[in-house]
Amino acid sequence: MAVRAFDSGTLQANLRGELIQPGDPGYDAARKVYNGMIDKRPALIARCADVADVIMAVNFGRENGLLVSIRGGGHNAGGLGICDGGLVIDLSRIHYTHVDPQAGTVRVGGGCTWADVDHATHAFGLAVPCGFISTTGVGGLTLGGGMGHLTRQCGLTIDNLLSADVVLADGSYVTANAQQHADLFWAVRGGGGNFGVVTSFEFKAHPIHTVYSGPMFWELDKAPAVMSWYREFIAQAPENITGFFAFLVVPPAPPFPEYLHKKNMCGIVWCYTGPLKQAEATFNPTRRNLPPALDLVGPLPHPALQTMFDPLYPPGLQWYWKADFVNELSDEAIRLHIKHGSQLPTMHSTMHLYPINGAAHRVGKHETAWSYRDATWAEVIVGVDPDPANKRRIIEWARSYWNDLHPYSAGGAYVNFMMDEGEARVKASYRDNYERLAAIKRTYDPKNFFRVNQNIQPA
Ligand SMILES: Cc1cc2nc3c(=O)[nH]c(=O)nc-3n(C[C@H](O)[C@H](O)[C@H](O)COP(=O)(O)OP(=O)(O)OC[C@H]3O[C@@H](n4cnc5c(N)ncnc54)[C@H](O)[C@@H]3O)c2cc1C
């Protein structure tokens, strides 16, 4: 697509939102994304205020041959919400929520973060399954699949998506759900931002208010016992229990006791949604058999759990991501995990194993675009640090960890945990759903207009 000289005046004059360009006072703030490693300079940032603005921006981008990216919460690992030299369709101003407590549903603007949704639904004693950090965008997380504390009980975020309003590459506007544009609805449940700009999502919400949750930490010499126990436990645990396993460095701040500060440990972050009066009885056997060095598990409002890690991971840190899906944790895989997990290069670096069995397994692998319904965990290895001088260290650690563990993985990875790893890796993530995705891409975006993403080439 040839880029022509363009006149941004018509777009500027007609947008209800703002058009931000190089040299404007807000330009540097507007082009920043969550990952401090990403430094891209778009030609135009259209901060859209409504659907009409989005349609106008899509038409302007297409008519002027511009590279276009879609920005939701700006959290994407590889910075796929922005682009160099092109037009960013920034949805952050489209952040309304509307809860229907009778129907148990919530309608959410395409630029919301999960903090917006948790805030709105919690007032009605409801929750939508989402991720582990509340500042993440609803858009990117949902379209890639969405996993978090409620996955084992309520499924992936896409399993709770009822409908999406989408602006397509030709500027037309459609609703995709089980009845209308069912092929598009299938594709957006896992296929990322490949098919259009989603201006509104409608989700099923669940009656979840207070959960019994929080972290348990163990000393590293307990890691072999904890990991071996965990792999058996989570495979058959009641679905109202989720616990993700982590190697971590204890942050040097309350509520963590000083004697554990900066210690490399292993941990499980639990979330139990069953009756609170049964919670102690549910967790006491674990406490007895594997006494943790730190136990902060207790009753918490759901939004408090969702924001627990936000202060630890503010925007602007350097992040390097590697990921895989995992079916089984062999003894040798555990040994390798402990080898790398006990050498975290910086305080923020970590490895998480997110369980994706339970309710997420009851959806067939061809029912949505999200293929790995048979995997037990999504593994993510992240080298993280505030200081760009440590970039090499965190990258080398994450790569070497991943290289050792990849042979024990299921092959592909969760697209939302990947940086730019090329077409083969995208195909590995969708497996035999890729061909159908490519055919649907041909129908809705034959020229690959939306290509700043984990790209699916039109068939
Ligand atoms: C600290 C952190 C924690 C995370 N934890 C989890 C987790 O617990 N569970 C989980 O599943 N994922 C998690 N993720 C990964 C997250 O899902 C992805 O980074 C996701 O891309 C973020 O979405 P966003 O809207 O914030 O991103 P953006 O960077 O704004 O957008 C990313 C891509 O999503 C697409 N997109 C975004 N919004 C729209 C829209 N409205 N319409 C069409 N396309 C759109 C675009 O293609 C864009 O390229 C986490 C990420 C971070 C940084």
The ligand as a MOL file (V3000), in Angstrom:
LIG
                    3D

  0  0  0     0  0            999 V3000
M  V30 BEGIN CTAB
M  V30 COUNTS 53 58 0 0 0
M  V30 BEGIN ATOM
M  V30 1 C 1.1580 -6.2260 33.0790 0
M  V30 2 C 0.3490 -7.0680 32.1410 0
M  V30 3 C -0.4410 -8.0750 32.6530 0
M  V30 4 C -1.2060 -8.8570 31.7980 0
M  V30 5 N -1.9810 -9.8340 32.3340 0
M  V30 6 C -2.7820 -10.5550 31.5300 0
M  V30 7 C -3.6770 -11.5070 32.0650 0
M  V30 8 O -3.7500 -11.6790 33.2670 0
M  V30 9 N -4.4530 -12.2040 31.2210 0
M  V30 10 C -4.4280 -12.0130 29.8760 0
M  V30 11 O -5.1860 -12.6800 29.1670 0
M  V30 12 N -3.5720 -11.1320 29.3300 0
M  V30 13 C -2.7640 -10.3930 30.1180 0
M  V30 14 N -1.8940 -9.4890 29.5800 0
M  V30 15 C -1.7430 -9.4270 28.1360 0
M  V30 16 C -2.7830 -8.5240 27.5140 0
M  V30 17 O -3.9500 -9.2620 27.3020 0
M  V30 18 C -2.2780 -8.0000 26.1730 0
M  V30 19 O -1.1290 -7.2280 26.3930 0
M  V30 20 C -3.3180 -7.1870 25.4300 0
M  V30 21 O -2.8890 -6.9840 24.1060 0
M  V30 22 C -3.5550 -5.8570 26.0850 0
M  V30 23 O -4.6560 -5.2160 25.5520 0
M  V30 24 P -4.6870 -3.6230 25.4330 0
M  V30 25 O -5.9910 -3.2320 24.8600 0
M  V30 26 O -4.2850 -3.0310 26.7320 0
M  V30 27 O -3.5010 -3.4220 24.4200 0
M  V30 28 P -3.1770 -2.4060 23.2280 0
M  V30 29 O -1.6990 -2.3170 23.2060 0
M  V30 30 O -3.9470 -1.1580 23.3140 0
M  V30 31 O -3.6980 -3.1940 21.9720 0
M  V30 32 C -3.1290 -4.3990 21.6070 0
M  V30 33 C -3.7280 -4.9510 20.3450 0
M  V30 34 O -5.0650 -5.3090 20.6250 0
M  V30 35 C -5.9130 -4.9360 19.5720 0
M  V30 36 N -7.0000 -4.1100 20.1150 0
M  V30 37 C -7.0470 -3.4830 21.3120 0
M  V30 38 N -8.2490 -2.9310 21.4980 0
M  V30 39 C -8.9630 -3.2140 20.3780 0
M  V30 40 C -10.2870 -2.9290 19.9620 0
M  V30 41 N -11.1510 -2.2860 20.7510 0
M  V30 42 N -10.6910 -3.3500 18.7310 0
M  V30 43 C -9.8610 -4.0500 17.9390 0
M  V30 44 N -8.5910 -4.3560 18.2970 0
M  V30 45 C -8.1690 -3.9410 19.5000 0
M  V30 46 C -5.1080 -4.2710 18.5200 0
M  V30 47 O -4.8360 -5.1890 17.5040 0
M  V30 48 C -3.8010 -3.9500 19.1980 0
M  V30 49 O -2.7550 -4.1520 18.3150 0
M  V30 50 C -1.1530 -8.6490 30.4080 0
M  V30 51 C -0.3400 -7.6340 29.8970 0
M  V30 52 C 0.3960 -6.8470 30.7530 0
M  V30 53 C 1.2840 -5.7770 30.2020 0
M  V30 END ATOM
M  V30 BEGIN BOND
M  V30 1 1 1 2
M  V30 2 1 2 3
M  V30 3 2 2 52
M  V30 4 2 3 4
M  V30 5 1 4 5
M  V30 6 1 4 50
M  V30 7 2 5 6
M  V30 8 1 6 7
M  V30 9 1 6 13
M  V30 10 2 7 8
M  V30 11 1 7 9
M  V30 12 1 9 10
M  V30 13 2 10 11
M  V30 14 1 10 12
M  V30 15 2 12 13
M  V30 16 1 13 14
M  V30 17 1 14 15
M  V30 18 1 14 50
M  V30 19 1 15 16
M  V30 20 1 16 17
M  V30 21 1 16 18
M  V30 22 1 18 19
M  V30 23 1 18 20
M  V30 24 1 20 21
M  V30 25 1 20 22
M  V30 26 1 22 23
M  V30 27 1 23 24
M  V30 28 2 24 25
M  V30 29 1 24 26
M  V30 30 1 24 27
M  V30 31 1 27 28
M  V30 32 2 28 29
M  V30 33 1 28 30
M  V30 34 1 28 31
M  V30 35 1 31 32
M  V30 36 1 32 33
M  V30 37 1 33 34
M  V30 38 1 33 48
M  V30 39 1 34 35
M  V30 40 1 35 36
M  V30 41 1 35 46
M  V30 42 1 36 37
M  V30 43 1 36 45
M  V30 44 2 37 38
M  V30 45 1 38 39
M  V30 46 1 39 40
M  V30 47 2 39 45
M  V30 48 1 40 41
M  V30 49 2 40 42
M  V30 50 1 42 43
M  V30 51 2 43 44
M  V30 52 1 44 45
M  V30 53 1 46 47
M  V30 54 1 46 48
M  V30 55 1 48 49
M  V30 56 2 50 51
M  V30 57 1 51 52
M  V30 58 1 52 53
M  V30 END BOND
M  V30 END CTAB
M  END
